[in-house]
Amino acid sequence: MKHFIAVITLCAVCVLVQIPFAQAATGTIEAIEVTGIKRIEKSTILSYMTVREGDGFNSAEINNSLKSLFATGLFSDISLIRKGNTLIVDVIENPIINEIAFEGNEKIEDNALLSEIRSRPRVVYTRSRVQEDVRRLVNIYQRSGRFSTAIEPKIIVLDQNRVNLVFEINEGQKTYIQNIHFVGNKRFSDKVLKNEIITSETHWYSFLSSTDTYDPDRLNYDEELLRRFYLSKGYADFKVESTIAELSPDKDDFFVTFALHEGERYHFGKIDIENHLKGINVQALRDTILMNEGEWYNATMVDDTVLAMTDMAANMQYGFVNIRPVVNLDRANKIVNITFEVNESPRVFIGNINIKGNVRTLDKVIRREFLFAEGDPYNQSKIKKSEQEIRNLDFFDTVKVEPKKTAVPDRADIDVTVTEKSTGELSLGGGFSTEDGPLADFHIRERNLMGKGQDLLLGTTMSGKTQQFDISFTEPYFLNRDLSAGIDLYHKTRDYQDESSYDLKRTGGGLRLGYPLSRNWRQTLRYSALTNEIMDVEADASTFIKQQEGRRVTSKIGQDLTYDVRDNIIDPTEGFVASLSFDVAGLGGDAQYLATELKTAKYFPVFEESVFSVGAQGGYMVGYGGENVTIAERYFVGGSKLRGFESGGIGPRDAVSTDALGGNQYVVGSLEYSTPLGTAKEMGLKWHLFTDAGTLWGLDDTGSNIQDENSIRAASGFGLSWQSPMGPIRVDFAFPILSEDYDKKERFRFSFGTRF
C-alpha cells in the first residue's frame, strides 16, 4: 500500500510539473539553477538530469530528469519550475546517518544485526532502504524461531542535516511447533513418521535441541527424508503432495501438516546387469547386489548397490565407470525391475597427487599416509583408506580426497584438500571423578611440531589422589622411515590409602621404537627404567604391604604387537583392534618378573550412529630368580576397568586389614551398546547399556589372612555421556550381579573434565 501511495504521489508531482511546461513547451533552457543544496554539489545534480542548458523545454525530458533525481535516493523532495527561460531545480536533501543503534535485542548481538542491514553510518538515509532493513532483521529473528518479533525504526534529528537511526526491537517469544500431523498415511502411524523427520514437536526437554522451531528449509529436507523412508519400504509411487505450516493467531505456535500419497507397495522383480565394459569381471559386480527378486522394493538398497558396484569397478582400475540403475515399474504386477547399466570406461592410472589447504603441515607428512603413488593403477579402496589415514593424524578439521579426470582418458589426478586445525594446546583443566576426586591439570602440547608431525608434551596433573608430571616426545617417521621413535619421562605420586593403606611414588623414563610389520600389524619395542617407592604405610595396614615398604628399582624391556582394522582410531564405529604386550624386568635393578597382557575390542554398527562393542583383556605375570612380584607391579581391577566395583575392589585382599593386595592374573570382558539420546544427538548426548565381567587372582604371598578367590564378578548397568561445551561428562549406574562378600562395590561413577 505504501508503495502504491508513493507511485501515485510521484505521478501527481509529474503531472503538476507537466502543466506549466505543457502550457509553454516552446523556448530554450538558457540556464539551470539549483536551490536547497547543502552538501551535494550542483554538478552532481546536473549529471543525473537528462536535460541540459540549450535544450528545449520538453515536458517528457523534464519528467525523466525528475524521475532520475528521485531514483538517486539523495532527496526527500524535488521541484522543477520554469521561470522565464530558466529551469529552477529546488531540492530537499535526505539526511546523513550519524549512528545506528539497536535497542531491546538480547538474543542476537548488535554485530550480527548490523551485518545484515544495508544502512550504514555516513550513508544517506532513505526511507525505502530502512524499510528493507526492517524486513531483513525480521527474517533473522524468524530463522531463529521468533515470529512475533516487532521492529520499529526511529530517527533522532541532529544538526547539520544528520540523524541517528535507532531500531527498536521487541524480540517476543520463540514460536514453537506445537503439533505435527500427517494426512494420507495408512501404512505408518504419525508416531513412526515423526521419528523419520528432523523437525520435532516442542516438549519440556526441548531446550536440548533447536528442532522444535519452524524452519522452512528444514521442512523441505523433512519431505526428502519422508520420500527416502517410503521408497526404502517399497512404496515406489510415494510423494509429498503438500506441506503446510500454520501460525496460530497469537503467533505463539506453529501447526505443521504433511499431506502424503503413499501409493501401492512393490516387490523387486527381475534384477540384471547390462554390461558395456570389456574386461570387467561381471560376476564380481553381480556379487555386490544387495537385494533379491521377490523382496520388498528398497530404493536405498539400489543406491547402495550402485556404490558397491562402482567401488568394485574402481578396484579393478575403472576409476570413472558410470553405473546407472534403470528402474522399470510394472504397476499391474506391483513389481520393480532393475537393470544396472555398466557403461564403457578406460582403465585408469594415477597421475598427479595435488595437496591443497596445508599451511603449516609439510606435504611429506600427508604424502607418507598414501597407500599409492603417482603412476600406480587406480584403486578406490586404497584411496578411501588413505583418506582415513590422513584423518587419523588428527591435524585437520576436514580431509577430502577426490579423483579428478584429466585430458588423458586413462589418467586421474588425486586432489587432496585439507583444512588445518590447531594442533597446539596450552590448556588448563579441571574436573571431578569418583575415583580421583577433584582434578586439575596443565598441559603444553604440540602434536604437529613445526609441521613435521612430531608430538611434544609437557604436562602436570593434580587430583585428590594423584600428582603427576610428564615429558614426552614422539617422532612418527624416524630417519625418514615408517619408524615411530619416542622418549618419555615421568614422576607420579598416587594415594592408595583407601584401597591398600599406602602411597606410591614412581619416577622413571623410557624409550620407544615402533614399526609396521604389514598394513594392519605394528610392532613397538620399549625400554623403561623406574623406581617404585611404597611409603606412608598406615599402622593398621596389611602385614604383606608393610613388608614391601621402601624403594625398588625396575629395569625392563618390552614389546607391543598391535593389529588394528578399525574404521576410525579416534571414534570407532566398526572394526577390530588387538594388542599383545610382553615385558621382562631384570636387566639390572631389583625387580625380576615376566608379564604379558592381551587387549581386544570389536565394534559393530547396529543402527545409524549406534555402536555395539565387545571388549576383552587379560594379563599374567610371574617372578623369577627367587624374586616375587610386589604390590607396585601387580594388576588391580575395578573402577573403569570393571564397573560396579571400586578401583581395586576385587581380587586378593587381607581379611584383617581389608586392604587390596592386587593380583598376578586377571581377565575382564565388557559388552556395551551406545547410541545418541533421541533428538539430542546433535548436542553430543549418548546413552549406554553395558555388562562387565572379570576376575583377579594369584599372589606370591601366602597366609591364612589372604582372601583370594578366582570366581567371576559381574555387573550390568547404564550410563549417560555428554560432550558438553565445558568438557566430557559421564555418569554410570552399575548393579553387581556376581561378587564375593569381601569385594568393594561401587554403584555410581561420575567423571567430568574440561580444558580451556
N, C-alpha and C positions, 0 to 999 in steps of 0.2 A: 504494500500500500504506500509506504514511504517513497519507494522508487517511482511509483505511478504519479504521486504528487509532484515529485521533483521534475519528472518529464513534462507534466502539464505546465509547471511554473516556467521551465526553460522555454517551452513553446510560446507561452504568453509573452515572455520577455522578447523573444524573437519577433512576435507579431508587433509588439509595441515599437521595436526598433525598425521594423519594416515600414510602418505607417509613414514616418517623416520622410524616409528615403523613397517610398513609393510615390509620394506627392511630388518629389523633385529628384527623380532618378538621373537627371542630366547634370552636367557640370563635372569638374575635375577636382580631385582632392589636392589642394595646394599645400596643406600642412596637416600633420597628425600630432596632437597634443595629448600627453598622458598626465592625469592628475590622480592624487591619492596614494602614490607610491611612497614607501618609506625605506625599504631595504632592497627592493628589486630594481634593477637598472631598467631605464627606458628602452635601451637596445634589446634587452631580453624580451620585453613585452612585444616590441615590434617584430622580433624574429618569429613569434608564434602566430602573427596575423598573416592572413593571405592577401590583404590589400596593402598597397604601398603609395607613397606620395607620387602623384602623377597619374594614378588610376582614376577611373570614373567612379562616381557614387553608385555602384552596382549593389542593389539590396541583397542579392544572393551571396556575393562575395563577402559583404559585411557580416551577414549572418554566419557564414563559415568562420570568419575571424572570431566572432563571439563564441561559437562552439569550441573552437580551438583553444581559446583562452580559458574557458571553463574546464576543459579537459586536463589542463596542467595541474589542477588541484591547488594552485597557489592562491586562489582568490575566493572569498566568500560571496562577493557581489561584483558585477561588471555592468557598466552602461556605456553604449556607443551613441554619441549625439553629434548631429551635424550643426555647425554654427557657421553660416556662410559657406565658404569653401574650405572650412577647417573641420576635420574629424576629431572630436574630443573623446578620448578613452578614459573613463572615470572608474577606478578600481578600489576595492576594499580588500586588503591583503589578509590571508589566513595567518594566524599567529604561529610562532615557532614554539615547539615543545621544549621546555626547560628541563623538567624532570618527569620521570614516570615512576609511579608508586603503586603498590598493591596493598590493600587493607582487607583483613578478615581471612586471609589464606593461612591455614595451619597445616593442611595435609600435603600441599605442594609448595615447594620453596620458590622464592622470587626469581631465582636464576632460571628455573625450569619454565616458569611462565613467561619471563622476558624473552627467552629464546624462541618462543612460539609466535610472538606477535611481530607485526611489521613496523609499527610505530617505534620511533627511536628519539632520544634527546637530540636537539639541534636539527631536527627534521620538521618540515611544515606540518602543522596539524590539519587534518581533513576529517570531516565527519564520516565519510564513507569508509576511510581506512580504519577508523576506530571501531565502527560497527562490525567490520570484517574481523578485527582483532577480538572483539567480544565473542563472535561465533567460534573462533579458533580456541579461545580459552574454555568456552563451554564444552567443546569437543574433548579437550584434555580431561576435564572432570568426568565427562560421560564415559570415557575409556577406562577410568578407574572406578566406574560403577556409581557415580553420583549424578543422577538425572534430575535432581531437584535444585541443582546449583543455579543461582541467580547472580548476574554480574551487571553492575550499572557503572558506566564511565562518567566521570565528572571532571570539570576543568576548573582550575583556580587561576583567575586572571592576574597577571603580573604587569609591571611597567614594560615599556619598550616593545609592546606587542608580543609578549611572551605568555605562555600558560604552563602550569603544571598539570599533567594528566594523571588522574587517580582512578584506578579500577576498584570499586567497592564490591567485594565478593562475599556472598552468603553461600558457603560450600554445601550446606544442607547435609542430610544423612545419606549413607550409601543405599542404593536401591538394589535389593537382593532378589534373587529368583525364588519365589515362594512355591511355585508348582511347575513341574514338567509333566506334560500329558502327551500321550500318543494316540492317534486316531488311525484306524485301519489295521492295527496289529492283532491278528488272530492266533498266530502260532507262538509268539513270545509275549510274555507279560510286560507291563510297564517297568516292573522291578528289574527284570533281566535287561531290558534295553537301556535303562538308566545306568547300569553298570558298564555299558559299552561306550558311553559318550563321556566327554571330559566335563562338560557343564553339569553342575550339581545343584540340588535344592539346598537352601540355607538351613543349617541346624545350629544348635548351641555350640558345637565344637568346630564350626566352620572358620573360626579365626586362624586355624592352622593352614588354610589354603585360600586362594582367591578365585576358585572356580564357581562360586555361587553368586557372582555378579554378572550382569548382562554384557556380553561381548559379541558383536555380530560376526567377527572373524572366527571366534571360537565355535559359534553355531554352524558356520559353513563347514568347519572341519568336522564337527559332530555329524553332519549329513554324510560326509565321506566315510566316517567310522561306521555309521549305520549301514551304508552300502556295502562296505567290506564285510561286515558281520553277516548280513543276509546272504551275500554271494558265497561266503565260506560255509553256509548251511544248506546250499543247494537252490536258493531262490534266485534264479538267473534273470528273472524279469523284474526284480525289485527296483523301486525308485522312491525317492522322497518327493512327494508332489508339492509340498509347501512347508515352510517353517514360519510360524507367526509368533512374535514376541509382543505381548500386550502390556502396556504400562497402566497400573491402576490410577484412578483419578487423583489420589493423594500423592502419586509419584513415589510411593514407598516400596512397591513390589512389582515384579515382572511375572507374567504367566506365559510360559512357553508351550507351544503346541506343535508337534511334528505330525503332519498328515502323510501316511505311508500307503504304498501299494505293494503288498507282499508278492502277489502272483503265485504261480504253481511251483512246486518243488521238483527238481530234476535229478536224475541219476547220470553218472558217467556212461557214455555209450562206447563207441569204438575209439581206442587211443592208438595213434600210429605216428610214425616218423617218416617224413618225406625228405630224403637226403639229396642235396645237390653238390655235396662237397666230396671230392675224390680223396681217398687216402685216409679218411677218418674211420675210427672204429665205431660203427653204428651200434654194435651190441653194448659197448661201454656206455654210450649215450642212453640206450634203452634201459640199462640197469639203474639209471638215475631217476627214472619215472617213479613218482611217489604215490600214484593212485592206480586203482584197478577198475576195470569195467564192472558196472553194476553198483559201485559205491555211490553215495550221495555226492553230487557235484560240489566242488570246493574250489573257488577261484584262487584262494591263497595257495593251494597245492599246485595249481597250474603255474602261478608266478614263481613259486619255489623250484619247480621242476625246470623252468626256463633258466633260472640262475644256476642250478646244479649242472644242467647240460652245458651252459656257457663256460662254467669253470672247468668242467671236464674237457671240453674242446680246447680251452686255453692252456690246459696242462699238456695237451697234445701239440702245442705250438701254434694253434689257430687263435691268436690273441684277440682278433676283432670279428669273430664269427657272428653272424646275425641269425638268431634262432627266434622264429616268430610262431606263437601259437594261433592256429586258425580254429576259431570256435564256431561250430555249426549247431544251432538249436533245432531239435526236432520236437516241436510243440505238440504234435499229435501223440507221440510216444513218450513225451516228457523225459527225453534224454539229451545229453550234450556230447556231441562227437568232437574230439580234439585231434588235430593234426599238427605236429611240431615240424615246421619247415626249417631245414638247415640249409642256409644259402651259401654260395661259393665265397671262399676267403683264402688268401695265400697263407702259407706258413710264415711265422714272424720270428725275427731275431731282435734282440735288444740293441738299440742304438745308443744315444747319449743318455746319461743319467744327470739330470739337472736338479740342483738343490737350491731352493729359494726360501727366504724368510729368516735364515740363521744369521744373526748379527754378532753374537758372542761366540757361539759354538763353532768350532772348526769343522770344515767339510769332512775331514777324515774321521771325525768322531761319529758322524752319521753314516758315512760310506762303509765303515767296517761292520755295520749291522746288516748289510745286504747279504742275501744268500745267493746272489748272482752278480755277474759283471757284464760290462759292455761287450757285446758280441755273442753272449750266451743265447741259447734257444729260449724263447718266451715261455714262462711257466707261471700261471696265475697263483698257484699255491705258494710258490716261493715269494711272489710279490706281496701277498697278504701277510705271510709270516714275517717278512722283512718290515712291513709297516708296524706290526705288533712289537717287534723287537725295538724299533725306534721309540715307540710309545713307552716301552718298559724302561727306557733310560730315565723317564720322568723329568726330562729337561724342557718339555714343550707342552703348551696348552692344547694345541691341535697338531695333528700329523695327517697329511693326506698324500698318498702315493697313487699316482694316476698314469696309466699308459696313454700316450698320445700318438696318433697317426702322423706319419711323415710323408714327404713327397715320394719316398721309395716305398712301394707297396709292402715289401717284406721286412720293413724296419719299423720299430716302435720306440720312441723316446720315453723315458720314465721321468715324469716330473714329480719331485718331492717338495711339498710345500709345508713348512713348519711355522708355528707361532711360538716364540720362546716365552718362557715364564721365568719368574725369579727363582733362581736356584740357591741364592744366598739367604741365610737365615741369621738374624740377630734377635733372639727370642727370649722373652721372659715367660715363664709358665706357672700355672698354679692348678691345683685340683685337690681331689679327695677320693680315697678309696677305703673300703672296709679292711683291706689287707695292709696298706701302708699308712693310713691316716692322712693328715694334711700333706700336700705335696707342692714343692716349688722347684723350678729348675731354670737354669740359664745356659743357653747354648749359642755358640757361634759356629756356623757350619756353612761350607760352600761345597755343593755337590757337583759343580761343574767348574772347577778351579781353572781360571784363565781360558775357559772354553775348551779345555782338553779332556773333560770328562772325569777329572780327578776329584776325589772326595776327601775333604778335610773337616774334622770335627774337634771342637774344644767345648767341653760341657761339664756342668756340675748339677747334681740333683740332690735336693734336701727334702726329706719327709719325716714323718713321725718316727719311722723305724730305720731309715736308710740315709746315709750320706755317701755320695759317690762322685768321683772326678774322673773324667775320661779325656784321652787324646787319641785320635785315630786318623790314619791317612791311608787311602787306597788309590793305587794306580791301576786302572782297569786293563790297560794294554802296555804291560811292562816290556821294555825292549822292542816296542812296536810289534808285538805278537799278542795273540789272544791269551795272555797270562795276566791274571789279576794278583798283584802283589800289594801287601799291606802291612802296617805296623800298628799295634795297639798298646797303650799304656793306661793303667787304671789304678785307682785306690778307692776301696769301698769299705764302709763300716755298716754292719747290719745288726739290728736289735732282734735277737731271737728269744728274748726273755719270756714272752707269753707262751711260745711253743716249747722251748727247751732250757730256759733259765740261764742263757749265756749271750754274750755279744761276740760277733765275728769281725775281725779286721783282715782284709785281704788286699794285698798290694802286689802288682805284677805287670807283666807285659808279654807281648807275643808277636810273632812274625807269621804271615800268611802268604801262600802262593797257590793260586787256582788256575786250572787249565782245562780245556774241553777234551773229553775222550771221543765224543761224537756230538751231533747237534743237540741232543737232549740229555746227554750224560756229561757230568762235570766232576772233576776231582780237585780237592783242596787239601794241601799239606800244611800242617801247623806245628809251631814250636812255642811253648809257653814256659815261663819261669815266674813263680809267685810264692808268696809267703801267706800262710793262714795262721791267724793267732786267735785262739779261744781265750776270752778274757771276761772279767766281771761275772764270774760264775757265782750264782746265788748259793747261800749257805745250805739251803734245803734242796739243792739241785741233785740230780741223779748221780750216783757214785760213778757211773760209767762216763759221765761228762766231766766230772772233777778230775778223773784220771787222765783226761786228754787236754786239760788246761795247759796253755803255753803256745809256743811258736813252732811251726813246722814248715819246712821249705819243700816245694814241689818243682821238679823239672820234668817236663813231659813233651812227647811228640804225639801228633795225632793226624788223622785224615778224615775228610768228609767226602763221601761219594753220593752225588745227587742226581736223580732222574726227574725231569720236570717237563711235563707236556700240558701245563695249564694254559688257558686262553689269555690270562692276564695275571701277572705275578702280584699286582697291587690289589686288585679286587676280583678274584677269580669267580667265574660262574660255571665253568666246565673244565674238565681235565683231571690230571693226576700228578702228584708230586710225592717223592720218597727220598729220604736221606738216611745213609748209614754212616755212623761215625765210630772211630776206634781210637783209643788213647792208651799210651804206655807211659807210665810215670816211673822214674827210677834212673834217669840219666843224670846222676848226681842228686843232691838233696836228701830229704828224709823219707819221702813217700815212695812206696813201691806198690803199684797196683795196675791192673788191666781193666779197661772199661769199654763197653760197646753200647751203642744206642741206635735204635731204629725208629724213624718217624715217617708216617704216611698220611696222605689225605686225598680223598676223591670227591670231586664236585659234579653234581648233576643239575642241569637246568630243568626245572619242573614246569613252571608256567613263566609268563613274561616277568622278568626281574625277580623271580623266586628261585632259590637255590637250596638243594638238599646236599648236605656234606656228610661224609663218613671219615672219621679220623682214628688213627691208632698209633700208639707209641709204646716202646718198652726199652728197658735198659738192664744191663748186668755188669757188675764189677766185682773183682776179687783181688785180694792182696797176694803177694808172693815174696819170696825171700825172707819169710818169717815176719813180715810186716802186715799189720791189719789195716783195713780201710777205716779212717776216722770219720767222726760226725761231720767235719767240714767238707768231706768229699762225697758223702753219701747222697742218695736221692731222697727228696721229700715230695710227697704227693698230697694234693688238696688245693684249696683256693681255686684259681682259674683253671688249673690242670684237671681237677676233679670237683666240679661244682656240687654243692650240697654238704661239703666238708671244709673245715678251716684249713688254712695253709699249714701243712704238716699234721693234718687232722687224722690221718690213718697211718697204719703201719706199726712197727715195733715201738713199744712205749714202756717206760719204767712204771711198774704198778704202784710204787710207793710215792714217788715224786710227781707222777703223771707227765713227766717230760717226754716229748717225742724224741726218738733216737735216730730217725732216718732208717734207710734200708739199702741193701746192696742190689736188690732186684725189684723191678716194678713193671706193670703192664696197665695201660689205660686206653680205653676206647670211647669214642663220642659219636653221637648222631645228632645232627641239627638241621632244622628247616627254618629258613629265613625268607621273609617276604615283606615288601613295602606295606605300610599300615594304611590301607584303604586309599582315600583321596588325598592323604597327606604325604604321598610318596615323594612329591617334589620338594618337601620340606626335609627330606633325609630321615624320616621316621621308619623304623622297621621293627617288626616283632619276630620273636624267635621261640621255637619249641626245641627242647633238647633232652637227651638222655646220656648221662656219663656213667661209665662203669670202670672199675680198676682195682688193683691191689698192689701193696708194697710189703716186702718181707725180706728176711735174711739179715743176720748180723754176725760179725766176727766175735762180738762179746757174747758171753753166756752167763746165765744165772737164773735163779728161780723168780726173781723180781721182773724179768723181761716178759712182756706180753707180746707175742709175735704169732699172728695167725695170717696165713696167706689166702684167706677167704675173700671172695669178691664183694666189693662195696659198690653200690649203685644209687643213683638219684636221677629224678626226672624233674623238669620244670619249664618255666617260660621266662622270657625276658623282653625288654624293650630297649632299643638303642636309638639315639638321635644325634645326627651330625649337626649340632647346633652352631649358631654363629660364635658362641663362646668356646666351642671345642666339643669333642666327642663325649657323650653321656651314655652310660649303660646301666640298667638295673636288671638283676636276675633274681628270680624266686625259685629255689630248688627244694625238693622234698625227698630226703633219703628213703630208699626202698630197702636196701640191704646194708647192714652195718654191724659192727661189734659194739659191745657195751662201752668199751673204753675209748671209742672214736670221739673226736670233737666235731660236732656238726655245725653247719652254717646255712641257714635257710635263705638269708638275704645277702646279696652283694651289690654294692654300688660303686661306680667309679665315674669320675669327672675330671677332665683336664682341659686346659686352654693355653694358647700361646698368643703373644701379641708383639 
